[in-house]
C-alpha cells in the first residue's frame, strides 16, 4: 500500500520540522518527506488540508485490563480507544490478574495485541513476583519475552533491601526500572490530597511527604546502584524540585506526569465526584501549576494518559470506596493541546511530550517520521471541538472527570505501519 498524505502541516519534534510538507508512505515505511520518490504512485491519497500530521502518539501508561479484568475493559475495546486517540505505541503496566511476572503471560499479551493489527503494545514487567515486593522476578526472561521495563505499578514496595537488590540487578543488565514514588505507610487508607478539600469533606488524606519520602529513597538508591530509573506519575511541587536537583547531580532519572494532573486539582473533587478519585491523588493548585511548568521547562520528560478504565458500578460508590482511575487514551491529545495553549508552549515542543520524548523514555524507535522509519502517523484537526460523552468514547471505561466538557483536537486518521487503522466517521477498519 502506497499512501500520499498531502497539504498537511507536518510537525515532527524529533526532526525539528513544523512546516507544510507532504508525506509519502510505501511498504509500511516513510518513503520520503516533501518530494515524492521517483516513480511513486499512490494507491490512496489523504488530503490533510487544515490538519496536522505528526508521529503516532506514544503513551507511557495505559491499562488494557487483560488478563483478569475483562469486566472493566477488553484488549479489543482499549486498542480501539488507542487508535481513535492517535496512539500508535503504548506501555501497559504489570498490574493485571495475574500480574505480568511470567514470560508466558507477556508473550500471550503481545500475541493477542499483534493479532489485532492496531497499536504496538509494550508490556512493563513486574519487578517482584506477584507484585508482592518480596522476591525478584526473572527479569532477563521477561525481557526476552518482550518487556521493556520493570515496575511495581501501584503495588507498594515496603522493603528497601529488595528494591536495592532489584535496582542492582537491573543496572547490571541495563534494564530500566519504573517506580511510582509513594510511601505505603504514610499513604495508608488515604484517597485525597492532604489539604482543605479533604478536611472539608472528611476524606482520608495522603500527604505530599508520602511522595517525597519514597522519592528520596528511590533517588538515593538510584545514585548508589547506577540503575536507570523512571519516576511515574509525579504529583507534587516538592517532588518536582527533588527530581530537578537529582538531574543536576547527574542521576540517571526520568519522570512523567499523568495528563489529568496537569489540568485538575483537589478543588475539582467538588462534592465527592468519584471520577476525580485518582492515583496519585489530585493535589493543590500550586502542585498542579508546578507540574505544568515542569512540563514546559523540560524537567518532566513526558506526559501520559495513565489510562485506567473502570466499570460503572465501581465508580458509582461513595468517593472513598470508588475504584480509582480515569480513562485517558482518547483524551491524551486534546488535553495536551489544551495544556500547550494555556501554557503558551509551541506545538512542536508540546507534541514532543507525547511522541519523541515519550519514545525515548520507553526506549523504542518510534515517535518520529524520518525516511525509512515505520509509518506510524496521527492526523488530527487542531480546531475541531468535540464533547466528551460516553457515546463519544471507544474505551469500555467511560470514567473521566471531563464528561460533558468540550475539548479541541480530534483525530481524523491513524496509521500504523502504513495502514489506515482508524478513520473518523468512516466505519472502516
N, C-alpha and C positions, 0 to 999 in steps of 0.2 A: 504494500500500500504506500503510495506516494501522496503526500499532503502538502499543499501550499497554504500557509497562513499569511494573508495579505492585509496591508493597510493598518496593522495594529501598532500600538505604542509598546515596543518591546522594552521591558525592564528586567535586566539580568544583573542583580547585585554583584555576583561573583566576578563578572567581567566588566563592571562599571558602565553598563550600557543602559541608557534611557533615551531612546530615540525611536522614530517611526521607521521600522525595518521589517521586511518580510522574513519568514522562517520557512525553510524547505526541509521536509522530512521524507526519508526513504529507508525501508527495511528496519523500521523501529528506531532509527537514529536521526539525529540532527545532521542533515546533509550539508546545509550551508545557511548562513545568515546574510541577508541583504541582497545578494545576487544569486540567481539560480545556478546550480551546477550545469555544465554543458550537457545537453540532451535530456534535461529533466522535463518530464511531462507528468503533471499531477493527475492522480485518479480522483482527487477531491480538493476543492478549494474552499477554505473557510475565510469569509470576509470578516475581519476583525476591526472594521472602521468604528471608531469611537470606543474601542475596547482596549484593555491592557493585556498583553501577552507576557507571562512570566514563567519561571520554572515551576513545576508542580510543588505544592507546599509539602514541607517536612514537619511532622508532628512528633514531639518527643514523649508524649504520654496519652495514649488512647486505649482505654479498656474495651476489649472486644467481647468480654463476658463469656468466652468459650476457652476451655471447657468448664462446665459446672454451674454456670449462672445463666443458662439459656432462657429462664423465665424473665430475666431482665432485658436481655438482648441476644441476638444471634450474630454469628460471624457474617452472614449474608446481609442482615439489616445494617450493621455498622460499617461494613465495607461500602454499601450503597451510600451511607451518610458521608463517608470519607470522600468518595469521588464527587458527590454533589457539593462538597465544600472545597473542591480543588486540591485535596490532599492526595498525593501520589505515593508517599512513603511515610510510614508511621511505626513508632516503637510501642509495643504493648507491655505493660508491667507484668510481673510474675504472680500477682495475687489472684490467680484463678483457683478452681477447685477440681482436682488437686493443683497445688502451685506448680509452676514451671521449674521443677527441680530434678527432672529426669530427661535424658535425651529423647526418649520415645515420645514424650508429651510435646516437646519442642518440634520434633520432626512432623508429628501429626498436625500441629497447628500450621506450620509452614506449608505442608502439603495441601491442606484444606484451603488455605488462602491462595495458593498458586492456582488451584483448580477454578477459582472464581474469576481469574484473569482481570483483577481490578488493581487496587493499590498494593504496593510492596509492603510486606509485614516483616518487621524486625523484632523478634522476641528479646526481652530482657530477662535473663535467667535469675532464678532465686539464688541469693547469696548463701543462705543456710537451708538445710533440709526442712521442708515443710514450713519455711519462713518462721521457724521457732527460735532462731537466734542461738542455737546450741552447737550444731555440727555443720561444718562447711560442706557445700555440695561439691560434686566433681566438676569443677569449673572448666577444666580442659575438655572434658567430654561434652559438656553443654555448649562450649564454644564451637566444637566440631559439628554439633547438631544445628548450629545456626544462631546462637545467642550472641548479641553484640556488646552486652554489658551485663553486670550483675548487681542486684538490688534486693532490698528488703521490702520494697513498695512502702506501704504504710504500717507494716508489721514492726513492732518495737524490737530494738536490739539493746538488751539490758546488760550484756556482758561485754565490757570494753576489751577484755583479753581476746574474746572470739573475734571482735571487729579488728583488732590489731593483727591477729593471725591471718584473717581474711584479706586485709589490705597488703600484708607482706606477700602472701601467695599471689595476689592479683598483680602486684608490682613486678614480681619475678617474671611473669609471663606477659606483661603488658596489657592485662585485662582492665577495662575501665570499671570503676565501682560507682554506682549511683545511689545516693543516700538522701533521704528527706530528713533534715535535722529536727528532731523533736524528742525531748526527754520524756519517756513514758510516765515517770512518776510525777513530774510537775504538771503534765497534761492529763493526768488520770481523771476519767469521767467528765472532762470538760467538753463543751460543744460550741463555745463562742469566745471571742476575744475578751480578755480581762479589762473591760472598760465600762463606760457609762451605760451602754445598751444592755450588757449582760447584768449589770447591777439593777437597772430599772426593771428588766423582765424576769429577774430571778433565775437566770440561766447559769449552770456550772461553767466556770471560766477556765481559759487556757492563757496563762501569762506569756508575754513575749520572751521571758527568760527560759521557757520551755524550748524555744528555738535556739536561743543564743548559747545556753549551756551545752546542748548537744552539738551545736556548731563548733564551739570551742574545742571539744574533744575530737571531732572529726578532723578539724584543721591541724591540730597538733599531731594526730596520728598520720595524717597525710604527709606532713613535713618529715616525720620520723621514718616512714616507710618508703616514701617516694612514689606512692600509688597515685594513679590518675583518678581524681575524684570529681564527680559531677554532683552538684547540690541541687536537688529537685524541689521546686515549688517553694522558694523563699517567700516569706510573708511580712517581714518587718524591716523598718528602717535600720535598727541596730544590727540585724543580720546582714543587710546590705553593706553597712560600714565595715563589718568584720571581713566579709569577702573582698571588699575593695583593698583593705590592708593586706590580706593574705596574698592577693595578686601582686601587690607592690613588693612583697617579700620573696616572690618567685615561687610560691607554692603552686603545684600543677592542679589548679582547680578551675572548674567552670560552673555556671549556675543558670537556672531558668526560673521563670515565674509563670503561674497559670494566668491565662488571659482574663479570667474573671476578676482576679485580684488586682489587675491593672485598671479596673473600672469601678469596682464596688468596695464598700467599706462596711463596718459594723452598723452604720446607720441604715443600710439597705435591708437589714433584717426586719425593720418596721415593727409590725406586731406579729412576731413569730412566723415569718414566711419560711416554710421548710425548704423551698428552693434555694435559699441562701445559707442552708446548713452545708458548709463545705469543709474539706480537709486540705490544708490547714484552714483555720477559721478566717473569715473576713476581719481584718484588723482596723485600726483607726484611720481616719482620713490622712493623717500625717504619714502613716505607713504606706498607704496607697500612693500618695504623691511621691514618696521616696522610691517606690518600685518603678513608677512611670519615669522618673528622672534617671534612674539607674539603667533602664532600658535605653533611654535616649543617649546617655553618655558612654554606653558600652560596658559598664560594669556587669550588667546582666547579659549573658551571651545569647539567649534565645527566649522566645515565648512559646508556650504550648497550650493546647486546649484543655489538658487534664480531663479528657472526655470520660465521664462516668455515668453511663445510662443506668437509671434506677426505675423499677416498676412503680406504677402509680400508687399501689397500696402501701409501699414502703415510704412514700413521700407524704401521703395524706395521714400523717400522725402528728402528735404534738412535737414541737421543734426538737426537743432533746431526745426524742425517741425515733425521729425520722432518720432514714438512711442518708448519709452524707454524700455529696457529689452532684455534679451538673453535667448535662450533655453539652458538648462543645465543638465537635468536629466541623459542623456546618456553620459555626459562628466564629471560628478562628480568624478567617479572612476579614469579615466585616468589622469585627471588634479590633483587629489590628489596624485597619484603616481608620477607625474612629479614634484610637489612641494617637495615631500619627497626626491626624488633623488637629486634635486638641492640644498636642504637644509641639506642634509646628515642626515635625520631623519629616524630611523629604521621603517620598515613596520608595526611592532606591534604598535608603537605609532601613526603612520600616519593613519592607518585604524581605530584606536580608535576615531578619529575626526569625522568619518562618520558612526560609529557603536555605540559602548557603550557610548561614551561621548555625542553624539547627543541624544541617547535614554534617558540618564539621564536628559538632559535639557528638553526633551519633557515629561518626567515623565511617561514613558511606560516601560513595561517589554519586552524589545527587545534588539537587538544588542549584543547577546551572544549566546553561544551554549552549555550551561550546560545540563546535562542529565535531561530530564523531561521538558525542555523548548520547545516552539514552534519551529518547524524545518523550520525556515526562513533562507535560505542559499544562498550565492553568490559563484559561482565557476568561476574563471577567469584565463586567460592566461596572466601573467605579462610581457611576452616578445613579445607578438603579437602586431605589429603595424597595425594601420588602419587609412585610410584617412577620414577626416571629410568632407563629401559631403552631399548635400541634400538627395540624394537617400540612404545614409547610416543611416539616422536618422528616427526613428519611429515617433517622435513627428511631429505634424502638423506644428509646428513652426520651420522653418529652419534658423532662425536668430541667428547666432553665430559669434563672432569675429574670431573663429578658423576655419572657412571654408577654405578648401584647405590645412590645416595643418595635418601632421601625428602625432598621439599620440600613446603611448604604453599602453597596458592594455585593453583586450577585454573580455567581459563576455561570458562564454560558456554555463552556466546553471544558472537559478534562480529557487529556490524552495520556495514556500510559504505554510506553514503548511504541509510540507511533500509532496507536489505535484509539479512536474516539470511544471512550468508555462511558462518558456522560455527556448528554446534550440536553440542555434545558428545554422542557415542554415538548420534546420530540417523541418521547416514549421509546426511543431507540436505545438499545444496549449492545 
